[in-house]
């Protein structure tokens, strides 16, 4: 129990839960986290270890007894028949049978349909009509001879979500935390350990919550795989729904003109589109057009009638290229489908989360501390949708007159959402307000910067604000600071006007780097054979391989012994050498041919997948394949610059060292590691 965890439990008794318990109780139940935390909140909302252990057993017993697994549905149906009545946990959806003028329920896992449900229950819980809702329900069985009568009877139905909360108590409790403490409370509530995140990364995580507390908020996040982009929208709140980008239509999302049935935006606070990226995806242009109008005006048309809704729209997708590559060749909206790659549509976005800044989620990043039962926080955020905090900066700061109304709207809505999340009680200092305002600027500026690259009719905008003394502050995005030569470059066909990019060249000491304007030409390199003695130091992948791999666009590594953890780490360090030797805007394909481990191939694959995900962000397209034919003995590296590097020991050239000791020099610098005896031969395959 850290001081923060103790404080959370003391200030919010009965409303917090230890976050690692979700994995403990989940087992093979395929249910959202908020369902599990609802149950944990009933039995484990305490910091008393004995009570927690007792509660865990109770929750496991409830899940084992009442959660319906699809493969056990027949057994549960039989149990209901024999007992006459049984309580289940399942996802239920309802449809109107207009021929019989009644509502009929369908239970997803139990596999029963056409169960009558009264209109009062449907009116009380309208989300059952769209997308379905997780519930605790009593199902009865009463068989009669009429073949047209369904024997299943719905006794009672209770959606799994909180029925009430005290907002004033929440505000009073919030006042007992500093901004830094409160951010950590929220990060733990999402399920992450705040120790693994900087302040900027924490705020980025919290931006994902804004659609739940801000009406009609339009958010996009594009970035590498594995950063948790869709997790919040599928697991966090019973008021949001996550759908695949290719599984939506105008009737499903907005309105069915034939039946008059309102779509998802009429029932959910947040509608998120997963897997939104993909240039080749087929998209209905009519959907794009109606989305443009809805995102701008909060309304959509049904024939001659105009309807309104307040659902926020979220778009998440994976990028295929590194940031400098996109900035040099296209823009940061490059991954989007062609019909969504539309400046009028993109201009409706209020914030662009830079997914490439979000760390790929690792096991140790998940929290074992205390956080809110997510359903409680979800209800708080929903309550905050009725409030507006967008003017809370105006007593201290004034936006530049150059900022358009649409840009102001994006900044204001993000600022309002973050202030609701961080300071629902008010009381923020000028410095804290400025911190939130600057962060709100960035996401909208990122949208506008890319629009100006896509469409020359967009004029440059001065994204700045002034304080009460008249001091002006200009806001820049991180990619603007990191890649100025590509950021300010306007992409044009055949444009070769950029200066030669800088590349890194590592000297004999791997930590001493100098900058040069171009890689060494291949003809300076020569064929040779070197021998390294056992325990010899001063060798690194940088000085062994770096000069021969610099400038390559395709590299093939053949090594049958990339199986154990330290061998995968050796591979990772070789890829780091390749990264240091290439221009930041270039991309390199690296292919590994190895052998699957006989006993731990699954773990081996997980390590290689993690390397693949990590490398994509820096312009390395890493792929791997297994050759278990038994014929693979040679170990070498071949590059398309015309060189083959033959390795008698492969990448396994170092003696063992303590990889867990962060303060051991051998763990930090390859040149400080004693080597095994090995030999390397450099062979020129062809003239470059």
C-alpha positions as CSV (number, residue, x, y, z in Angstrom):
1,X,0.0,0.0,0.0
2,X,1.6,3.2,-1.2
3,X,0.6,6.6,0.4
4,X,-1.6,7.3,-2.7
5,X,-3.3,3.9,-2.5
6,X,-4.0,4.4,1.2
7,X,-5.4,7.9,0.5
8,X,-7.7,6.6,-2.3
9,X,-9.1,3.9,0.0
10,X,-9.6,6.4,2.8
11,X,-11.3,9.1,0.8
12,X,-13.4,6.9,-1.5
13,X,-14.4,4.0,0.7
14,X,-16.4,1.3,-1.1
15,X,-15.8,3.0,-4.5
16,X,-12.3,1.7,-5.4
17,X,-10.9,-1.7,-6.2
18,X,-7.5,-3.1,-6.7
19,X,-6.9,-3.2,-10.4
20,X,-5.0,-6.4,-10.7
21,X,-8.0,-8.3,-9.4
22,X,-9.8,-8.1,-12.8
23,X,-7.2,-10.6,-14.3
24,X,-7.5,-12.7,-11.1
25,X,-11.2,-13.3,-11.5
26,X,-11.6,-13.1,-15.3
27,X,-10.5,-16.6,-16.1
28,X,-12.0,-17.5,-19.5
29,X,-15.0,-15.2,-19.2
30,X,-15.2,-13.0,-22.3
31,X,-16.7,-10.0,-20.7
32,X,-15.8,-6.3,-20.5
33,X,-13.7,-5.0,-17.6
34,X,-16.6,-2.9,-16.3
35,X,-18.7,-6.1,-15.8
36,X,-16.0,-7.7,-13.7
37,X,-15.4,-4.5,-11.8
38,X,-19.1,-4.1,-11.1
39,X,-18.9,-7.5,-9.3
40,X,-15.6,-6.7,-7.7
41,X,-17.1,-3.4,-6.5
42,X,-19.8,-5.3,-4.7
43,X,-17.5,-7.7,-2.8
44,X,-13.9,-6.3,-3.0
45,X,-14.2,-2.5,-2.6
46,X,-11.8,-2.5,0.4
47,X,-8.1,-2.6,1.3
48,X,-8.6,-5.3,3.9
49,X,-6.7,-8.3,2.5
50,X,-8.9,-10.9,4.1
51,X,-12.0,-9.3,2.8
52,X,-10.5,-9.0,-0.7
53,X,-9.6,-12.7,-0.7
54,X,-13.1,-13.6,0.4
55,X,-14.6,-11.3,-2.2
56,X,-12.5,-12.8,-4.9
57,X,-13.8,-16.3,-4.1
58,X,-17.4,-14.9,-4.1
59,X,-16.9,-13.2,-7.5
60,X,-15.3,-16.3,-9.0
61,X,-18.2,-18.4,-7.7
62,X,-20.7,-16.0,-9.2
63,X,-19.0,-16.1,-12.6
64,X,-18.6,-19.9,-12.5
65,X,-22.2,-20.4,-11.6
66,X,-24.0,-17.6,-13.5
67,X,-21.8,-16.4,-16.4
68,X,-22.9,-18.2,-19.6
69,X,-20.0,-19.6,-21.7
70,X,-21.1,-20.2,-25.3
71,X,-19.8,-23.8,-25.2
72,X,-21.8,-24.5,-22.1
73,X,-25.0,-22.9,-23.3
74,X,-26.8,-26.2,-23.8
75,X,-26.0,-27.2,-20.2
76,X,-27.3,-24.0,-18.8
77,X,-30.5,-24.2,-20.9
78,X,-31.0,-27.7,-19.5
79,X,-30.4,-26.4,-16.0
80,X,-33.1,-23.7,-16.4
81,X,-35.5,-26.3,-17.7
82,X,-34.9,-28.7,-14.8
83,X,-34.9,-26.0,-12.1
84,X,-37.6,-23.8,-13.7
85,X,-35.7,-20.6,-13.0
86,X,-32.0,-19.6,-13.0
87,X,-30.0,-16.3,-12.8
88,X,-27.5,-15.7,-15.6
89,X,-25.0,-13.1,-16.7
90,X,-25.2,-12.5,-20.4
91,X,-25.4,-9.8,-23.1
92,X,-28.9,-9.1,-24.3
93,X,-30.3,-7.3,-27.3
94,X,-33.9,-6.5,-28.1
95,X,-35.8,-6.0,-31.3
96,X,-39.4,-5.0,-32.1
97,X,-41.5,-7.7,-33.7
98,X,-44.0,-5.4,-35.5
99,X,-46.1,-8.3,-36.8
100,X,-46.9,-9.4,-33.2
101,X,-46.5,-5.8,-31.8
102,X,-44.1,-6.9,-29.0
103,X,-40.5,-6.7,-28.0
104,X,-38.3,-9.8,-28.2
105,X,-35.0,-10.3,-26.4
106,X,-32.0,-12.4,-27.6
107,X,-29.3,-13.6,-25.3
108,X,-26.0,-13.7,-27.0
109,X,-24.2,-16.6,-25.2
110,X,-27.2,-18.5,-23.9
111,X,-28.4,-18.8,-27.5
112,X,-32.1,-18.2,-27.0
113,X,-34.2,-15.8,-29.0
114,X,-37.7,-14.3,-29.2
115,X,-38.0,-14.1,-25.4
116,X,-40.8,-11.6,-24.6
117,X,-39.8,-8.5,-22.7
118,X,-42.2,-5.8,-21.6
119,X,-42.1,-2.3,-23.1
120,X,-41.5,-0.7,-19.7
121,X,-38.2,-2.5,-19.3
122,X,-37.2,-1.5,-22.8
123,X,-38.1,2.2,-22.2
124,X,-36.1,2.1,-19.0
125,X,-33.0,0.6,-20.7
126,X,-33.2,1.7,-24.4
127,X,-29.6,0.6,-25.2
128,X,-30.9,-3.0,-25.4
129,X,-32.3,-1.9,-28.7
130,X,-28.9,-1.0,-30.2
131,X,-25.8,-2.9,-29.7
132,X,-26.9,-4.9,-26.6
133,X,-26.3,-4.6,-22.9
134,X,-24.6,-6.9,-20.3
135,X,-27.2,-7.8,-17.7
136,X,-28.0,-10.0,-14.8
137,X,-31.2,-11.7,-15.6
138,X,-33.6,-14.4,-14.2
139,X,-34.7,-16.8,-16.9
140,X,-37.7,-19.1,-16.4
141,X,-38.8,-22.1,-18.4
142,X,-42.5,-23.0,-19.0
143,X,-43.2,-25.5,-21.8
144,X,-46.6,-25.5,-23.4
145,X,-47.9,-27.5,-26.4
146,X,-48.3,-24.4,-28.7
147,X,-45.5,-24.7,-31.1
148,X,-45.5,-20.9,-31.8
149,X,-44.9,-20.1,-28.1
150,X,-41.4,-19.7,-26.8
151,X,-41.0,-21.5,-23.5
152,X,-38.4,-19.0,-22.2
153,X,-39.7,-16.3,-19.9
154,X,-37.8,-13.3,-18.7
155,X,-38.4,-13.0,-14.9
156,X,-36.2,-9.9,-14.2
157,X,-33.4,-8.0,-15.9
158,X,-30.8,-5.6,-14.4
159,X,-28.1,-3.9,-16.5
160,X,-24.7,-4.2,-14.9
161,X,-24.1,-0.6,-14.0
162,X,-24.4,1.7,-11.0
163,X,-27.9,2.8,-10.2
164,X,-26.9,6.0,-8.4
165,X,-24.0,8.1,-7.0
166,X,-23.5,11.2,-4.9
167,X,-21.8,13.9,-7.1
168,X,-21.3,16.4,-4.4
169,X,-19.4,13.8,-2.3
170,X,-17.2,13.2,-5.3
171,X,-16.4,16.9,-5.6
172,X,-15.6,17.2,-2.0
173,X,-13.3,14.2,-2.1
174,X,-11.5,15.5,-5.2
175,X,-10.4,18.6,-3.3
176,X,-8.2,16.4,-1.0
177,X,-5.9,15.5,-3.9
178,X,-3.3,17.6,-5.7
179,X,-3.4,17.7,-9.5
180,X,-0.5,15.2,-9.7
181,X,-2.1,12.9,-7.3
182,X,-5.4,13.1,-9.1
183,X,-3.9,12.3,-12.4
184,X,-2.3,9.2,-10.9
185,X,-5.6,8.2,-9.4
186,X,-7.2,8.4,-12.8
187,X,-4.4,6.6,-14.6
188,X,-4.7,3.8,-12.0
189,X,-8.4,3.7,-12.5
190,X,-7.9,3.1,-16.2
191,X,-5.7,0.2,-15.2
192,X,-2.1,1.5,-15.7
193,X,0.8,2.0,-13.3
194,X,1.5,5.7,-13.3
195,X,5.2,5.1,-12.5
196,X,5.7,4.0,-16.1
197,X,4.3,7.2,-17.6
198,X,5.5,10.8,-17.8
199,X,3.1,13.6,-17.3
200,X,2.6,14.1,-21.0
201,X,1.8,10.4,-21.5
202,X,-0.6,10.4,-18.6
203,X,-2.5,13.4,-20.1
204,X,-2.6,11.6,-23.5
205,X,-4.3,8.6,-21.7
206,X,-6.8,11.0,-20.1
207,X,-7.7,12.6,-23.5
208,X,-9.2,9.2,-24.4
209,X,-11.8,9.9,-21.6
210,X,-13.0,13.2,-23.0
211,X,-15.6,11.7,-25.4
212,X,-17.4,10.2,-22.3
213,X,-17.7,13.6,-20.6
214,X,-18.0,16.0,-23.6
215,X,-21.0,16.0,-25.9
216,X,-20.3,15.7,-29.7
217,X,-16.5,15.5,-29.3
218,X,-14.7,14.2,-32.4
219,X,-11.4,12.5,-31.6
220,X,-8.9,10.6,-33.7
221,X,-5.9,8.5,-32.7
222,X,-3.5,7.0,-35.2
223,X,-0.4,5.1,-34.2
224,X,1.5,1.8,-34.0
225,X,-0.2,-1.5,-32.9
226,X,-0.4,-2.5,-29.3
227,X,-0.7,0.9,-27.7
228,X,-4.2,0.3,-26.2
229,X,-6.0,2.7,-28.6
230,X,-9.3,0.8,-28.5
231,X,-9.2,-0.6,-24.9
232,X,-10.9,2.4,-23.3
233,X,-13.8,2.3,-25.7
234,X,-14.4,-1.5,-25.5
235,X,-13.8,-2.2,-21.8
236,X,-14.1,1.1,-19.8
237,X,-17.7,2.3,-19.9
238,X,-21.2,0.9,-20.4
239,X,-22.0,4.1,-22.2
240,X,-19.7,3.6,-25.1
241,X,-19.7,1.1,-28.0
242,X,-16.8,0.0,-30.2
243,X,-17.5,-1.1,-33.7
244,X,-15.2,-2.2,-36.5
245,X,-14.7,0.6,-39.1
246,X,-16.0,-1.7,-41.9
247,X,-19.2,-2.8,-40.0
248,X,-21.2,0.4,-40.0
249,X,-23.8,1.8,-42.4
250,X,-26.0,4.9,-42.4
251,X,-29.0,3.1,-41.0
252,X,-27.0,1.5,-38.2
253,X,-25.2,4.6,-37.2
254,X,-27.8,7.3,-37.8
255,X,-31.4,6.4,-38.9
256,X,-33.2,3.8,-41.0
257,X,-35.5,5.9,-43.3
258,X,-37.7,2.9,-43.9
259,X,-38.5,2.0,-40.3
260,X,-37.7,5.4,-38.6
261,X,-35.4,3.6,-36.1
262,X,-32.6,5.8,-34.7
263,X,-29.1,4.4,-34.9
264,X,-26.2,4.2,-32.5
265,X,-25.7,8.0,-32.1
266,X,-29.1,8.2,-30.5
267,X,-28.4,5.7,-27.7
268,X,-24.7,5.8,-26.9
269,X,-22.5,8.6,-25.4
270,X,-19.5,7.5,-27.4
271,X,-19.4,5.6,-30.7
272,X,-15.8,4.5,-31.5
273,X,-14.6,3.1,-34.8
274,X,-11.9,0.5,-34.5
275,X,-9.4,-0.4,-37.3
276,X,-10.4,2.9,-38.9
277,X,-7.2,3.0,-41.0
278,X,-6.5,1.2,-44.3
279,X,-6.2,2.9,-47.7
280,X,-8.0,0.0,-49.5
281,X,-11.1,-0.1,-47.3
282,X,-14.4,0.3,-49.0
283,X,-16.3,3.2,-47.6
284,X,-19.8,4.4,-48.4
285,X,-19.5,8.0,-49.5
286,X,-23.1,8.7,-48.3
287,X,-21.9,7.7,-44.8
288,X,-18.9,10.1,-45.0
289,X,-21.3,12.9,-46.1
290,X,-23.8,12.5,-43.3
291,X,-20.9,12.1,-40.8
292,X,-19.5,15.5,-41.9
293,X,-22.8,17.1,-41.2
294,X,-23.3,15.4,-37.9
295,X,-19.8,16.2,-36.7
296,X,-20.2,19.8,-37.6
297,X,-23.8,20.5,-36.7
298,X,-24.8,17.7,-34.2
299,X,-27.6,16.8,-36.5
300,X,-28.6,14.4,-39.4
301,X,-31.5,14.2,-41.8
302,X,-34.2,11.6,-42.1
303,X,-35.9,12.5,-45.3
304,X,-37.2,16.0,-44.8
305,X,-36.9,15.7,-41.0
306,X,-33.7,16.8,-39.2
307,X,-32.7,14.9,-36.0
308,X,-30.1,15.7,-33.4
309,X,-27.9,13.6,-31.1
310,X,-25.0,14.2,-28.7
311,X,-22.8,11.1,-29.2
312,X,-19.1,11.7,-29.5
313,X,-17.3,10.1,-32.4
314,X,-13.9,8.4,-32.0
315,X,-11.7,7.0,-34.8
316,X,-8.7,4.8,-34.0
317,X,-6.4,3.1,-36.4
318,X,-2.9,1.8,-37.0
319,X,-0.1,3.7,-38.9
320,X,2.1,1.9,-41.4
321,X,5.0,4.3,-41.5
322,X,7.2,6.3,-39.2
323,X,6.4,9.9,-38.5
324,X,9.3,11.5,-40.4
325,X,8.4,9.2,-43.4
326,X,4.8,10.4,-43.4
327,X,5.9,14.0,-43.0
328,X,8.3,13.8,-45.9
329,X,6.1,11.9,-48.3
330,X,2.5,12.6,-47.4
331,X,1.0,13.7,-44.0
332,X,-0.1,12.3,-40.7
333,X,-3.5,11.3,-42.1
334,X,-1.9,9.1,-44.6
335,X,-3.3,5.7,-43.3
336,X,-6.9,6.7,-43.7
337,X,-9.3,5.2,-46.3
338,X,-9.5,7.2,-49.4
339,X,-13.0,8.6,-48.8
340,X,-12.2,9.6,-45.3
341,X,-9.0,11.3,-46.6
342,X,-11.1,14.4,-47.1
343,X,-10.2,17.8,-45.7
344,X,-13.8,18.7,-45.0
345,X,-14.3,15.6,-42.9
346,X,-10.9,15.9,-41.1
347,X,-11.5,19.6,-40.3
348,X,-14.4,18.4,-38.0
349,X,-11.9,16.6,-35.7
350,X,-11.3,18.4,-32.4
351,X,-8.2,16.5,-31.4
352,X,-5.6,14.2,-32.9
353,X,-3.8,12.0,-30.4
354,X,-0.3,11.2,-31.6
355,X,-0.4,7.4,-31.1
356,X,3.3,7.1,-31.9
357,X,4.0,8.8,-28.6
358,X,2.1,6.2,-26.6
359,X,4.2,3.3,-25.3
360,X,3.4,-0.1,-26.5
361,X,1.7,-1.8,-23.5
362,X,3.9,-4.1,-21.6
363,X,2.8,-6.4,-18.7
364,X,4.6,-4.4,-16.0
365,X,2.7,-1.3,-17.0
366,X,-0.6,-2.6,-15.7
367,X,-1.5,-1.3,-12.2
368,X,-1.6,-3.4,-9.0
369,X,-2.8,-0.3,-7.1
370,X,-6.3,1.0,-6.3
371,X,-8.5,2.9,-8.7
372,X,-12.2,3.7,-9.1
373,X,-14.6,0.9,-10.0
374,X,-14.7,1.9,-13.6
375,X,-18.5,2.0,-13.7
376,X,-18.5,4.6,-10.9
377,X,-16.1,6.8,-12.9
378,X,-18.1,6.2,-16.1
379,X,-21.2,7.6,-14.3
380,X,-19.3,10.6,-13.1
381,X,-18.1,11.4,-16.6
382,X,-21.6,11.0,-18.0
383,X,-22.9,13.4,-15.4
384,X,-20.2,15.9,-16.4
385,X,-21.6,16.0,-20.0
386,X,-24.2,18.4,-18.8
387,X,-21.6,21.0,-17.8
388,X,-19.3,23.4,-19.8
389,X,-15.9,24.4,-18.6
390,X,-14.7,25.8,-21.9
391,X,-14.4,29.4,-20.5
392,X,-12.4,28.6,-17.4
393,X,-9.1,29.9,-19.0
394,X,-10.5,33.3,-20.1
395,X,-9.8,35.1,-16.9
396,X,-6.1,34.4,-17.5
397,X,-5.6,33.8,-21.2
398,X,-6.8,35.1,-24.6
399,X,-6.6,33.1,-27.8
400,X,-4.9,34.6,-30.9
401,X,-7.4,36.5,-33.1
402,X,-5.9,34.4,-36.0
403,X,-7.5,31.2,-34.7
404,X,-10.7,30.4,-36.6
405,X,-14.0,29.5,-35.0
406,X,-13.6,25.9,-35.8
407,X,-10.1,25.8,-34.4
408,X,-11.4,27.6,-31.3
409,X,-14.1,25.0,-30.9
410,X,-11.6,22.2,-31.0
411,X,-9.4,23.8,-28.4
412,X,-12.3,24.8,-26.2
413,X,-13.9,21.4,-26.2
414,X,-10.7,19.6,-25.4
415,X,-9.9,22.1,-22.6
416,X,-13.4,21.7,-21.2
417,X,-13.2,17.9,-21.2
418,X,-9.8,17.9,-19.5
419,X,-10.9,20.4,-16.9
420,X,-13.9,18.4,-16.1
421,X,-11.7,15.3,-15.6
422,X,-9.0,17.0,-13.6
423,X,-10.8,19.9,-11.9
424,X,-14.5,19.1,-11.7
425,X,-14.6,21.2,-8.5
426,X,-12.8,24.2,-10.0
427,X,-9.8,25.6,-8.0
428,X,-7.1,25.2,-10.7
429,X,-4.2,27.5,-10.5
430,X,-3.1,29.7,-13.4
431,X,-0.2,27.4,-14.1
432,X,-2.4,24.3,-14.1
433,X,-4.9,26.0,-16.4
434,X,-2.1,26.9,-18.8
435,X,-0.8,23.4,-18.8
436,X,-4.2,22.1,-19.8
437,X,-4.7,24.8,-22.4
438,X,-1.3,24.2,-24.1
439,X,-2.1,20.5,-24.3
440,X,-5.5,21.3,-25.8
441,X,-3.9,23.5,-28.4
442,X,-1.6,20.7,-29.6
443,X,-4.2,18.2,-30.7
444,X,-6.2,20.7,-32.8
445,X,-3.0,22.2,-34.2
446,X,-1.9,18.8,-35.3
447,X,-5.2,18.5,-37.3
448,X,-4.8,21.9,-38.9
449,X,-1.1,21.5,-39.7
450,X,-1.9,18.4,-41.7
451,X,-4.9,20.0,-43.4
452,X,-2.6,22.7,-44.7
453,X,-0.3,20.0,-46.2
454,X,-3.3,18.3,-47.9
455,X,-5.1,21.4,-49.2
456,X,-3.4,24.7,-50.2
457,X,-6.6,26.6,-49.6
458,X,-6.1,26.4,-45.9
459,X,-4.3,29.5,-44.6
460,X,-1.5,29.3,-42.0
461,X,-2.8,29.9,-38.5
462,X,-1.0,31.5,-35.5
463,X,-1.7,28.9,-32.8
464,X,-0.9,31.1,-29.8
465,X,-2.4,32.7,-26.7
466,X,-1.6,35.7,-24.5
467,X,-1.8,36.1,-20.8
468,X,-3.2,39.1,-18.9
469,X,0.2,40.9,-19.1
470,X,0.2,40.6,-22.9
471,X,2.9,37.9,-23.1
472,X,2.4,35.8,-26.2
473,X,3.0,32.0,-26.2
474,X,3.2,30.1,-29.5
475,X,2.3,26.4,-29.3
476,X,4.2,23.8,-31.3
477,X,3.6,20.1,-31.7
478,X,6.3,17.6,-30.7
479,X,6.7,16.4,-34.3
480,X,7.3,20.0,-35.4
481,X,10.2,20.3,-32.9
482,X,11.6,16.9,-33.6
483,X,11.5,16.9,-37.4
484,X,11.5,20.6,-38.5
485,X,13.0,19.9,-41.9
486,X,10.1,17.6,-42.9
487,X,7.4,19.3,-40.9
488,X,7.7,22.5,-42.8
489,X,8.1,20.8,-46.1
490,X,5.0,20.9,-48.4
491,X,4.8,17.6,-50.3
492,X,4.7,18.0,-54.1
493,X,5.1,15.6,-57.0
494,X,8.8,15.1,-57.8
495,X,9.9,17.4,-55.0
496,X,13.6,16.8,-54.4
497,X,14.3,20.1,-52.7
498,X,15.1,18.8,-49.3
499,X,18.7,18.9,-48.0
500,X,20.4,15.5,-47.5
501,X,19.1,14.1,-44.2
502,X,21.5,13.8,-41.3
503,X,22.4,10.2,-40.2
504,X,24.2,9.1,-37.2
505,X,27.6,7.5,-37.3
506,X,28.9,5.8,-34.2
507,X,32.6,5.9,-33.4
508,X,34.5,3.2,-31.7
509,X,33.0,4.0,-28.4
510,X,29.3,3.2,-29.0
511,X,28.1,6.0,-26.8
512,X,30.0,8.7,-28.6
513,X,28.0,9.9,-31.6
514,X,28.8,12.5,-34.2
515,X,26.7,13.8,-37.0
516,X,27.5,13.6,-40.6
517,X,25.6,14.7,-43.7
518,X,25.8,11.3,-45.5
519,X,26.7,7.7,-45.0
520,X,30.2,6.5,-46.0
521,X,30.1,5.3,-49.6
522,X,30.3,1.5,-50.0
523,X,33.6,1.6,-51.9
524,X,35.4,2.7,-48.7
525,X,34.6,-0.6,-47.2
526,X,36.6,-3.7,-47.9
527,X,36.5,-7.4,-47.7
528,X,38.2,-8.8,-44.5
529,X,38.2,-11.5,-41.9
530,X,38.5,-10.7,-38.2
531,X,39.1,-12.9,-35.1
532,X,37.9,-11.9,-31.6
533,X,39.4,-13.7,-28.6
534,X,37.4,-14.9,-25.7
535,X,36.8,-12.2,-23.0
536,X,38.0,-9.5,-25.4
537,X,36.3,-6.2,-24.8
538,X,35.7,-3.2,-27.0
539,X,33.4,-4.9,-29.6
540,X,29.9,-3.7,-30.4
541,X,27.4,-4.3,-33.2
542,X,27.9,-0.6,-34.2
543,X,31.6,-1.1,-35.1
544,X,31.1,-4.7,-36.3
545,X,28.1,-4.2,-38.6
546,X,27.2,-0.5,-38.7
547,X,29.3,0.7,-41.6
548,X,28.3,-2.3,-43.8
549,X,24.6,-1.9,-43.2
550,X,24.4,1.8,-43.5
551,X,22.3,2.8,-46.5
552,X,20.7,-0.6,-46.9
553,X,17.0,-0.8,-47.7
554,X,16.6,-4.6,-47.2
555,X,18.6,-6.7,-44.8
556,X,18.2,-10.4,-44.2
557,X,19.5,-12.0,-41.0
558,X,19.9,-15.8,-40.9
559,X,20.5,-17.2,-37.4
560,X,18.9,-20.4,-36.1
561,X,19.5,-19.4,-32.5
562,X,17.1,-16.5,-31.8
563,X,15.1,-18.5,-29.3
564,X,16.0,-17.4,-25.7
565,X,15.4,-14.0,-24.2
566,X,19.0,-12.9,-24.3
567,X,19.2,-13.9,-28.0
568,X,16.1,-11.9,-28.8
569,X,17.7,-9.0,-27.0
570,X,20.8,-9.4,-29.1
571,X,18.6,-9.1,-32.2
572,X,16.9,-6.0,-30.8
573,X,20.4,-4.4,-30.3
574,X,21.3,-5.2,-33.9
575,X,18.1,-3.4,-35.1
576,X,19.1,-0.5,-32.9
577,X,22.4,-0.3,-34.8
578,X,20.4,-0.2,-38.1
579,X,18.2,2.6,-36.7
580,X,21.3,4.6,-35.8
581,X,22.7,4.2,-39.2
582,X,19.7,5.2,-41.3
583,X,18.2,8.5,-42.1
584,X,15.2,9.1,-39.8
585,X,12.8,9.5,-42.7
586,X,13.9,6.3,-44.5
587,X,12.4,2.9,-44.0
588,X,14.3,-0.4,-43.9
589,X,12.9,-3.9,-44.3
590,X,14.7,-6.4,-42.0
591,X,13.9,-10.1,-42.5
592,X,14.9,-12.7,-39.9
593,X,15.1,-16.5,-40.8
594,X,15.5,-18.6,-37.6
595,X,14.3,-21.9,-36.1
596,X,11.3,-22.3,-33.8
597,X,12.2,-23.4,-30.3
598,X,10.9,-26.9,-29.7
599,X,9.5,-26.2,-26.3
600,X,8.9,-22.4,-26.1
601,X,8.0,-21.4,-29.6
602,X,5.0,-19.4,-28.3
603,X,7.2,-17.3,-26.0
604,X,9.7,-16.9,-28.8
605,X,6.9,-15.6,-31.1
606,X,5.8,-13.1,-28.5
607,X,9.3,-11.7,-28.2
608,X,9.6,-11.3,-32.0
609,X,6.1,-9.7,-32.2
610,X,7.1,-7.2,-29.5
611,X,10.3,-6.4,-31.5
612,X,8.2,-6.0,-34.6
613,X,5.8,-3.5,-32.9
614,X,8.7,-1.5,-31.4
615,X,10.6,-1.1,-34.7
616,X,7.7,0.1,-36.8
617,X,7.7,3.5,-35.1
618,X,11.2,4.2,-36.2
619,X,10.9,3.1,-39.8
620,X,12.1,-0.6,-39.5
621,X,9.7,-3.1,-41.0
622,X,10.8,-6.3,-39.2
623,X,9.5,-9.7,-40.3
624,X,10.4,-13.2,-39.3
625,X,10.0,-16.7,-40.5
626,X,10.9,-20.2,-39.1
627,X,12.9,-22.8,-41.1
628,X,12.7,-26.0,-39.2
629,X,13.9,-28.2,-42.1
630,X,17.1,-29.0,-40.2
631,X,19.2,-27.7,-43.1
632,X,19.9,-24.3,-41.6
633,X,23.3,-24.1,-40.1
634,X,24.9,-21.0,-41.6
635,X,24.6,-17.6,-39.8
636,X,25.0,-14.5,-41.8
637,X,23.7,-11.0,-42.6
638,X,23.0,-10.0,-46.2
639,X,22.2,-6.4,-47.2
640,X,21.1,-5.0,-50.6
641,X,24.2,-2.8,-50.6
642,X,26.1,-5.8,-51.8
643,X,27.6,-7.2,-48.6
644,X,27.4,-10.5,-46.9
645,X,28.6,-10.7,-43.3
646,X,29.3,-14.4,-42.3
647,X,29.1,-15.0,-38.6
648,X,30.4,-18.2,-37.1
649,X,28.5,-17.6,-33.8
650,X,25.6,-15.5,-35.2
651,X,24.7,-12.7,-32.9
652,X,25.6,-14.7,-29.8
653,X,29.0,-13.1,-29.3
654,X,28.9,-11.9,-25.7
655,X,29.5,-13.6,-22.4
656,X,26.6,-13.8,-20.0
657,X,25.9,-10.6,-18.0
658,X,23.2,-9.5,-15.6
659,X,20.5,-8.0,-17.9
660,X,18.4,-7.1,-14.8
661,X,21.0,-4.9,-13.3
662,X,20.4,-1.4,-14.7
663,X,23.6,-0.1,-13.1
664,X,26.0,-2.7,-14.5
665,X,28.0,-1.2,-17.3
666,X,27.9,-4.3,-19.4
667,X,24.1,-3.9,-19.5
668,X,24.5,-0.4,-20.8
669,X,27.4,-0.6,-23.3
670,X,28.2,-3.5,-25.5
671,X,31.8,-2.5,-25.7
672,X,32.1,-3.2,-22.0
673,X,31.0,-6.8,-22.3
674,X,33.5,-9.6,-22.5
675,X,33.1,-11.6,-25.7
676,X,33.0,-15.2,-26.6
677,X,35.6,-16.3,-29.2
678,X,34.2,-15.7,-32.6
679,X,35.1,-14.9,-36.2
680,X,33.5,-12.6,-38.8
681,X,34.0,-12.6,-42.6
682,X,33.0,-9.7,-44.8
683,X,32.2,-10.7,-48.4
684,X,31.4,-8.3,-51.3
685,X,28.6,-10.0,-53.2
686,X,28.4,-7.4,-56.0
687,X,29.3,-3.9,-56.7
688,X,26.8,-1.4,-55.0
